Amino acid sequence: MSERPPDNGDEDGVNATLTAPISADGRAEPGRRYAVPARCGRAVRLDAGQRIKVVNTHGTQVCDTWAFNAAALNEFLSMEHARAWLDRMTPRPGDALVTNRRRPILTFLEDSSPGIHDTFIAACDLYRFRTLGVEGYHDNCADNLRMAMKAVGARVGEVPSPLNLWMNIPIGPDLSIDWLPPASKPGDHVVLRAEMDCYVALSACPQDIVPINGQACSPVDVHFEVS
């Protein structure tokens, strides 16, 4: 019998994400503010009913966001399913965000920003940076997810398309897209409520070539807290 083909769960390189989880099992101290350092990722374990507040501390940073059912990691927040559920490209406060099994996993409760987020663009990965001319390794959101989950003992086998908080990808009349800096301001935040026991993974996107993290193309940290 042939061996099972490899999945997509192994990172292409390593940064501090792998060795600096918020705790061994990903559980957060309620009310404590945690950093997601620039270019790195963090994973947090939430019980159903808990809330996570994600803060765009500097106003210029995109935060790739994922959620996985804690009991079955092959069920996860799915942007293609969420768009069909919402009949809309971007969530608004009060919207349920659903999994690839069409069940709510998070509710989008609050948004103090102008509400510009992205649900279409895949997480940046090593191959994306190679197409942009990078040689050698470059930090990326796909690896940040893989490492953040491994760091709390919850390896995932795939990199779903993320909810790209504050990412500004307008669609033109001719259906072309553009890559613009966030419209958010320092301190803008969103609040998400867990609708099932889950892991939420966050990546302070390392993109420093295309200006999605501000005109300076300089990734910075974001913060979060659980209540």
C-alpha positions, -999 to +999 in steps of 0.1 A: +000+000+000+014+034-009+021+060+018-005+087+025+005+118+006+018+147+028-006+174+039-001+211+039+007+215+076+044+219+077+061+253+076+087+263+051+108+281+076+108+292+113+105+324+133+096+332+169+060+321+164+069+285+170+086+290+204+066+318+220+030+308+225+008+328+249+006+295+270+013+259+265-023+251+255-032+285+240-055+296+268-054+333+276-057+351+309-090+370+306-085+407+304-048+405+297-035+422+266-013+401+244+009+411+214+011+395+181+046+407+171+052+421+137+057+393+111+047+366+136+016+347+147-003+336+178-030+311+185-055+313+214-080+287+226-115+299+232-145+283+249-179+288+234-192+322+245-157+338+251-149+369+231-116+380+215-109+417+209-083+423+182-067+457+181-050+474+152-027+492+175-009+513+149-038+514+124-017+503+095-015+465+100-034+437+084-042+407+106-049+374+090-074+356+111-085+319+112-107+298+135-107+260+139-132+237+158-112+226+188-128+191+187-121+186+150-095+208+133-107+198+098-137+221+105-127+257+102-138+292+094-144+293+057-145+325+037-162+309+007-189+295+029-192+327+049-198+348+018-226+324+007-241+325+042-240+363+044-248+372+007-221+398+012-183+401+006-174+414+040-189+408+075-206+434+096-214+436+133-240+410+141-230+386+113-223+349+120-191+335+104-195+299+094-173+269+089-168+246+059-196+226+074-218+257+074-220+261+111-214+293+130-179+293+147-176+330+154-199+360+155-186+394+143-198+415+172-181+449+170-160+469+145-148+504+153-130+508+120-146+518+087-154+482+081-130+475+053-117+439+055-109+413+029-123+377+025-109+369-010-071+370-008-052+339+003-026+341+031+008+351+019+032+322+017+068+315+006+056+311-030+039+345-030+071+362-020+091+343-046+067+357-073+075+391-058+113+385-063+123+374-029+152+349-027+156+327+003+131+326+032+106+353+040+082+353+070+047+347+058+011+342+072+007+306+061+038+296+081+027+318+110-006+299+111+012+265+110+036+275+137+011+292+160-011+262+161+018+238+166+031+259+194-001+252+214-003+215+205-029+217+177-013+210+143-034+218+113-031+200+080-042+229+057-041+267+054-076+279+048-083+313+032-082+338+061-104+367+072-080+395+065-088+421+091-083+457+078-069+445+045-080+470+018-086+452-016-111+473-035-128+457-066-130+480-096-159+484-121-139+461-145-136+435-117-099+442-112-085+445-077-060+469-061-037+465-031-042+496-008-032+506+027-057+500+055-084+526+060-083+520+098-068+542+124-047+535+155-066+517+181-094+504+159-107+470+169-130+442+162-147+418+187-154+382+178-174+358+199-168+320+198-199+300+190-181+267+197-149+257+215-123+268+190-088+280+183-084+315+168-051+321+151-038+356+142-009+367+120+005+402+119+010+400+082+047+401+071+040+417+037+066+444+031+066+447-007+030+454-016+017+484+005-012+466+023+005+473+056+007+511+050+026+531+025+059+525+044+055+487+038+066+481+074+048+454+093+040+462+130+024+444+159-013+440+167-028+431+201-057+411+214-074+402+247-100+376+257-130+381+278 
